[in-house]
Amino acid sequence: MHALISASRIAHHALGACALMAALLGGASAQAQSANHVTLYGLVDLGLNTVSGLASNSGVNLASGVMEGSRWGLRGNEDMGAGYRTVFTLESRFEADNGILGNRPVSGLQLPDRLAQASLLGFSRTSPLYPTYQALVTGVGSGISDKTLGVNLAGRLFDRQAFVGLVTPFGGILAGRQYTPAYEALATFDVMHTQSSLSPGQLISVPFGVDIRVSNALAYRIEQGAFSASLMLAPGELPGGSARGRMWGANGFYKGSGFSVGFGYNTRNNELGPRALTTALVGLSKQVGPGEIIASYTRIEDHNPADLSTIAADLVRAQPTLPAAIAGAVQSAFIDGLRQESNLFHLGYRFATGPGTLMLSYSLLNDKRIANSDASSYGVAYSYPMSKRTDLYGVLARFRNSNLSQIAPGGGGFLGGVTSSAGVDSTNTAVGLRHTF
């Protein structure tokens, strides 16, 4: 199921789209363009993390991926001459605290109240059928959370990236599992570059408001001077028609003297074909004083959430005596509960202070649906380099939840999940060590 959270979409990356394109498409500035080589690279991030306001597990935890998800990978390049070369990337994640390939949210498998309580899904407490509806909602919700709440629950070896491509004088063509155009824009115009709980993406995590990665994708990338762009198409490869599960997206960036602007767009169909999650973003960054100010606006819409179309049939199959009307009502309630229509605003400032970097972040999610689950986050993060490849960091973040919102802070490589109940706020503190190789 993908309607709540897809394990393929959760972990973050800190490489902006412009840097990624430069690495793939750049000429003499890219490393070792004239040589054939394979590079082993990676990152290990481990820290002490606390999150308040949870139903349980609010103590100090040793967490992998506080700033960025721990990973290792192989990156290859073959120069074929005349401006042509082949490239590939295989990138795997791991949890530095226990060595496994995935994780669950800090709050565990708890769903937000608006998806766990039958009354908040539209069923009347005064109805004689309410106990039946609540039992069905609990069962369906348990299945959704077990299959979707977490990172890389499928145990993919190369969950983060797996693609091969041909770079030409006219752009690059890449095929495989890749970051989506809208997510690259979100990462580029994020003062945290998706790191830590202060990234604005943390506010659109349950349900997720942007597809981070997509499999079976074909992408065309181009960089010409100050301008760079990408176009992506990912067939759903589902039976019943080419529109089912299909995703496409595009982005574009312009980097001027002391400023940059850009946009990103994704849209994906659900398993039956209608358009589902759509994410559109515009952003800018500008040098101001001793640092850089970054701002973005993201529009999120999903009127046909994916992977919910078999709930009724599954309920009747498991309970043959259950009336089809009741099963259908439960399916409709979850579809309505997981619809999205919201605006995400982000403003941040980062600047050097001594040898380190200080980052200030504020994000606001304005939920336009009847639940009005507005949320905001604000705080500060600091990174202190101990060497070229090792740094110490600290994070202090505050999440405020209104009405039915109950977002808990996560990290660059994991979700926080949800607070104990709707409207409960949360504070995150973290300190840790990050090493790249």
N, C-alpha and C positions, 0 to 999 in steps of 0.2 A: 504494500500500500504506500502511496505517495501523498495522499491528501493532507495528512497531518505533518509528517516530517519524513523525508526520504533519507536513509542512511548515506546515500551518495551525495547529499547536498549539505552536510552539516559542517565538516571541518573546514577551516579557513586557510587562505594563503596570503602572504604579505607582498607578493610581487605585483606591482601595478601593471596595467595593460601596456603602457608605453614602454616600460622596461622589458616586458616580455617580448613585445614586437621587436625591440632593438636587438635582443639576444638572438631572435630567430632570423630576422631579415637584415640586420645591420651589415655593413660592408667591412671596411678595414678596422673599424672600432670593435667589432665582435672578436672574441678571443680565438686565436689559432684558426682563422678561416682557411688558410692555405694548407692546413694539415688535417689528416684524418685522425680522429681520437675518440675515446670513450672516457667520460669522467664520472667517477663516483663522488656523490655529494650527499649532504644531509644536514640535519639540525636536531639537536636534543634540547628540550625545554622542560624543566622540572621545577616546581615551586610549591610553597605552602599557601593554601587557598582557604578562605573562610567565606561563607555565604549565610547571612542571617535571614530570618523569616520563613524558613522551610518547615515542613511538617516533621522532618527528621533530618539527620545528617548535617546539622548546622555547626558542627565543630570544625577544628582545623584538619584539613585533609592534604595529603601529598598528592599533587595533581600533575599529570603530564599535559603540556600544551597550554599553559596559562596565557602566554603571549602568542605563541604560534604552535601549531600541531607538530609534534615530533615526526620526522620522516627521514627516509633515505631514498636515493634514486640513482639511476644511470642516465646519462645524457650523452648522445653520440652525434658525430658530424663527419660527413665525407665530402670533401671538395672534389667536384667533377670538372671544374674548369669553366671558363666563359661565364662566370656568375651563377652557375648552377651547383647546388649541393643538396644532399639528403641529410635529414636530421631525425632524431628520435628521442623520446623521453619515456622512461618507466619510473614511476614514483610511488613508493609504498609508505604507508603510515605505520606507526607503532606507538604503544603506550610505554613511556620510559619508566613508569612506576611499577609495572608488572609484566611488560614484555608482550602483551597480546596485541591484536590488530584493531580492536575497536573499544568503544566505551559506552556507558549509559549516562544520562544527565545526572547532575549532582542530586536532584530531588528524586531520582529513581524513576519508576514507571507511572507516577501519579499524573493524571490528566488534569487540565484546568476544570474548575467547577462547571463552566458553561458547556463542557462536553461529558461530564461525569454525572450530573444531576438531571434527572428526567424533567424536573420542573423548569429548568433553565433551557431545556431543549424544546419547550412548548407544550408539555403534557401537564394537565391540571392535577393538582394534588387532591382535589375533591372527587376525581373520577374513581369509580370502583376498580378500574383497570390500572390505576396508578402503580400498585406494587408490581404488576406484571411488566409494565413499561420500564420501571426502574431496574428490575432484574435483567431485562433484555439490554437496556442501555449499559449496565455494568458489564455484562458479558461482551457486548460488541466493543465497548471502550477498552476492555482488557486486551482483546485481540489486536486492536489498533496500536495500543501503546507497546505491546510486546514485539510487534513486527516493525515498528517505525521509530520508536523513541531511542535514538542512539546513533553512534557513528560506526559505519562499516559493519553493520550487523550481518551482512552476507559473507564477511570474511575475505573479501577480495584481496589478493596479494598486492596488486597495483591499483588501489582504489583512488588514489589522488590524481594520477595522470597516467595515460598509456596511449601514446600516439606516434605516428611516423609521418614524415612530410617531405615535400620537395620544395626547395627555395629556389626561385628564379629571379632574373632581373625585373620581372613584372609582378612580383609578389610571391607569397608562399601558400601552398595548399597542404593542409594537415588533416589527417584522418585518425579517429580513435576517440578515446575518452579525454575530454578537455574541459577547461573552464568556459563558462558561457559569456557572451558579450556583455550582458547587463551586469553580471557579477564582477567582471573586470572593471567596469565603470564604477561600480559601488566601491570596490577596493581602492581604485585610483583616487576617488574624491572622498576619502575617509581619513581623517587626521591620524587614526591609528593604523591605517593600512590593514584593516580587519583584525588587528591584534587586540587581545584582552577583552574583558567584559564591556569596555567603553566603545567598542565598535558599534555603529548604528545598526548593523545587521542583527545584533543581539535582540533588538526590539521586535524583529519580525521572524522569530524562531519557532513559535507555536501558535498557529501553523506557519510554516516557512513561507516567506514572501518573495523569495528569489531562488531560482534554480542555480546552484553553484557550479555543478558539473553536469555533463550529459555524456552518455555513451553513444557509440555508433555515429559520431558527428563528423561532418565534413566542414572545414573552415577555410576561408580565403582571407589572407592577411596582406596588407600593403602598408608601406611606410615611404612617404615622399617628403623629404625635408622636415618641416615642422608638423606635417599632417600624418596621421596613422589611422587605420580603420580595419575592421574585420566584419565578415559576413559568415554566418553559420547556419547549417541545416542538419537536423538529426532526425532521420526517419524513426518512427516508433517501433517498426519491425514487429507489429502485432497483427494477428490474423483478423481478417474482416475488412480491410481497406487501408490505403496508404495514409489517410488522415489520422488514424488512431495512434495516439501517443506522440505524434509528430511535434517537433520543436524547431523554431527558427529564431534567429536573433541577429542584431547588428550593433556596432558601436563605432564611434569616431572621436578623435582627439586632435586638438591643435595646441601646440606648445609654443608660446611666444616668449618675448623677453620679460622674464619675471612673472609670467602668468601662464595658465593653461585652462582650457575649457573642453568640455566633452559631453557625450551622451551615451546611453546604453539602452538596449531594448531586447527583451525576451518575450516570446509567447509560446505556450505549449497547449496541445489538445489533450483531453482526457482519453481514457481507454475506449470510449465509444465514438470519439471524433469531434464533439463540440469543443470550442476554445475554453481552456481552463486558466491556469495561472499566467498572468501577463504582468510584466514588470517594466516600467519605463523610468529613466533617470536622467537628470541633467546636473552637471556639477562644474565647479570652477575652483581654482587655487590661485593665490597671488602672494607675492612677497610683500610683506608689510612689516616695517621696522626690522627687528633682528630675526624675524622668523617668517613663517608661512601661514596664511589663513586659508582654510579649506571649507567649502560649503557645498551641499547637495540637496536636491529635492527628488524624492522617489514616489511614484504612483504605483499602487499595487491593486490589482483586481483579479478575482477568481470567482466566477459565478457558477462554474461547473466543476467542483473539486474532483480530482482524479481518484480512481481505485475504490469507489464506494458503491459501484453499480450492482454488486452481487450480495450486498448485506441481506436483503430480504430473502433471496433464494437460499443463502447459506443458513439463515435462521429456520426456514421451513424444512430444509434438509435435515437439520439437527433436531428439530422438534416437529414431526409430521402433523401433529394435532394443532399446531399454532395457526390461527386464521391468517390468511394471506394479507388481509387489510391491516392487521396489527404489525406484521413484519414490514409491510410497505411503509407504514407510518414511522417506524423506527429508522428505516433507511432514509426517508425524506428528512427526518429531523437531523440526522448527522450531516447530510448534504447541506442543509440550511445552516447548521452550526459551524461548518467549516468554510463557508463562503467568506470571501474577503473583499473589502473595499476600504482602502486606507491611504493616508499620505504620511510619508516619513521625511522629516526635516533633520538636517545635520549641520552643525557648525563647530569648527575646531581650530586650534592654533597650536603650532609646534615651533619650538625654538631651542637653540643650543644655549646651555648654561654651564660654563666651564667645559669639561670634556664630555658631559652628558647631554641628553635631549629631554626636554620637558614637553609633555603633550596635555592640552586641555581640551575636553570634549563635552558637547551637549547635543543630545538627540531627542526628538519628540515624535511620537507616533500618534496620529489623529485618526481614530477609527470612525468611519462614516456609517457603519451599520447600527442597527437598533441597540445592540449591546453596548455601544459607545465605550469600548475597552481601550481608553487612552492610556498611554504610558510615556514616561520620559526617563532618561538616564543622564547623569552628569558626573564629572570627576576628573581626576588627574592621574597621569602615569609618568614614570621617570625611568630612563634607561642610562646606565653608567657603564661605559666600555672598560673592561679590564685588559683587553688586548684587541687585536684586529678581528678575532673570531669569537670572543667570549664577552658577555655583558651580564651585569646584575640589573634587576628591574624591580619596580614596586608599582602597585596599582591600588587606587582607592576610588570606588564607584558607588553611587547611590541610584537605585531604581525606585521610581514612584509609580504605583499602579492605581488607576481610577476605575470605579464601577466594577465591571467583571474582569478586568485585566489582572493577571497575577504572574507576570514574567519575573523569573529569577536570573541573576547574572551568571553567565558561563565563562568560558575562556576561548582563546583562539583555536583550540582543538577539541572543545567539548561544549555541550549545552548546560546551562544552569537548570533548565526545566521550569518548574512553577513554584510559587510560594505556597504557604499552607492553605490559603483560601483567597477568594477574590478580594481585591482591594488592599491586600497586605503588601507593604513595601519591603525592600531588601537592600542590604549593604554588602559590598564585596571588598575584601582586602586581600592582597596577595604580594608575596615577595618570592623571587626565584632567580635561577641561573639559566642562561641560554648559551649554547655553543654551536657554532656552525663548522662544517668540514667539507 
